[in-house]
Amino acid sequence: MGFFVQLTEAIAERQSLLMTGLDPNPEMLQSWALRHGMGNRSFLSQARHWIKAVVEATSPHVCAIKASLGFYQALGPLGLELLLEVRDLVPRDLPLIIDAKHGDLNSSTALAHYLFKDLGVDAVTLSPLAGQDIAAPFLLYGDKAVVITCRSSNPAAKRIQYHPSEADPLFLQIVRESQLWGTPDQLLLEVGTSDPAVLAQVRQAAPERVLMLRSIWSEEERLDGLLEAGLNQAADGLLLPLPQNLLVEDDLSEQAEALKKLINRRRQRWLENQPSNANTSCDVWLASPTEQPSNQPPLADLILDLFDIGCLLFGEYVQASGAVFNYYIDLRQIISDPNLFHRVLHGYSGLLEQLHFDRIAGIPYGSLPTATGLSLALHKPLIYPRKEVKAHGARRLIEGDFNEGDQVVVVDDILITGGSVLEGIAKLESSGLVVNDVVVFIDHGGRKDRKARERLQSQGYQVHAVLDIERITQVLLQAGRLSPEQAAVLG
């Protein structure tokens, strides 16, 4: 899933244009820590508890979360570890933006890899003065985004930003130039202003871009004007930060919800005041937040892409259990398509994030690449039961580091009989590990044949499947990828 899709889905699902700033400012946190009995703790401990509280309180009411890299760097190596905790805490369906204001060409490639691959964030802010070269290493990551800072709210910046004249200021030249660097779904603009007239200038110069505002709450009565100036024709395309002072309030969740509803009322009023002949949507790429795609099952695009690369084959195939099927699902090809593999991992992640576990265990050998990818994406340690115990070396039954009593979620690709899963679980439990949940990509039995599920459930294990064979059949038949005869084979 690309950044733009992730953002628009978060806006639609939460009906919010708000974003949370996770900046552990020592001055701001002092009163919060005292009220929560943490006045004697280290600042790092205070920040960790505050970040968790803010994420939990605001996640239902915002469409993105933004963390300023400088605050975490100032804490040294422990601060970067804290940033990893931020990644773990932020729900995966919420975009995580790192506010870096990065502008050094020499370190761009390394920083892009660290932020997008190692840390797993979704977007980063960049300083534009180095030109297109500053954005290029970041734009190589097609599912991520860059946010170009086109204007600062700092008063001292006016002499630079309005050069050579107020009629054609530098910040508007940056707006025009930076749009040539990337498409609207990969390049956003950050605008520091509380002046609707300035925001209107940027919106006029960049009608298709998502604009991310900062420093807007110095005059709250200007909210109507900012929305009027910054909303696009669909009444979105504008991200507004939660006021910093709210982030240390005990009723943060309630206040965030109230602000979200206030903004939505203003958005609705803005829409109602548009001319009746105004084009308020783009049928090509923008869906109304209140509309769902017509009869389109979840993950339909992913199912079609998996079919198109040959993951579903027809013929006579012997399964690992010895059963002979008229078709075969081969998920091993996914690992050679990084984009598709990432989307499959995202499907797993949506289920895993709802579960409690200490470690991820993959069932050898088919699900080991998937389990490895999930371990990296979710920052959870990986272990796996060996298919056979080595006759040399350490002769381990379980590979990886673990402690007795650790709770493990088992990951597999396809659930057919459940035999290989139970075999793996037996090895894990014999080593003192606790297994409650099994997550698979495809449940072969689906709703019609629940024998495998019931076999696992009868032994105390809950089964969670990203897809089942009925949904796959429905999507492929509806899209014309299968004939009715082939669909009947799948059941």
Number of C-alpha atoms within 10 A of each C-alpha: 17 16 21 20 15 19 22 21 17 22 22 18 16 17 21 23 27 27 26 25 23 23 21 19 12 14 8 14 18 16 14 18 21 13 12 12 10 16 15 10 12 9 17 16 13 22 22 16 13 21 21 15 17 20 21 15 20 23 20 18 26 28 28 28 23 20 21 19 20 14 18 20 15 11 14 11 11 13 19 17 13 20 22 16 16 21 18 17 16 18 19 19 18 21 25 25 25 25 20 17 17 19 18 15 14 9 12 19 16 11 18 22 15 13 17 19 14 14 20 20 22 25 26 29 24 25 18 21 13 12 15 15 15 22 29 17 17 24 18 12 17 13 19 24 28 25 27 25 26 24 26 17 15 10 7 9 11 16 12 12 20 16 13 11 11 11 9 12 16 20 20 22 13 19 25 15 13 23 19 11 17 16 14 17 19 22 26 29 27 23 24 19 20 21 16 19 14 17 24 19 14 24 22 13 15 20 16 16 21 25 27 22 23 20 17 21 17 10 10 11 9 15 18 15 15 23 21 18 20 28 22 21 17 16 21 21 21 21 22 24 20 23 19 15 10 14 27 18 15 15 11 18 21 14 18 24 18 13 17 19 15 11 20 17 12 16 20 11 12 16 18 10 9 12 9 9 6 9 11 15 14 11 9 6 7 11 16 15 16 8 8 10 9 6 8 12 13 13 16 16 12 16 19 16 12 20 18 11 13 13 17 13 13 13 9 11 15 12 13 11 11 8 10 13 14 13 17 17 17 16 19 14 13 20 15 9 10 10 15 18 20 19 16 23 19 19 18 22 20 14 14 20 14 8 12 12 18 15 22 22 28 27 25 19 13 15 22 19 17 24 27 19 19 24 18 16 20 18 18 16 18 22 23 27 23 19 15 10 12 11 8 7 6 9 12 14 17 19 14 13 10 18 10 10 13 14 19 25 21 28 26 24 24 23 23 22 21 17 15 17 21 18 13 20 25 14 17 22 14 11 16 14 18 18 22 18 21 23 24 22 22 22 25 23 19 20 13 10 12 14 15 19 23 15 15 19 14 10 10 12 18 15 18 18 20 19 20 18 16 17 18 20 21 15 21 18 16 12 11 9 15 16 11 12 10 16 16 10 12 17 12
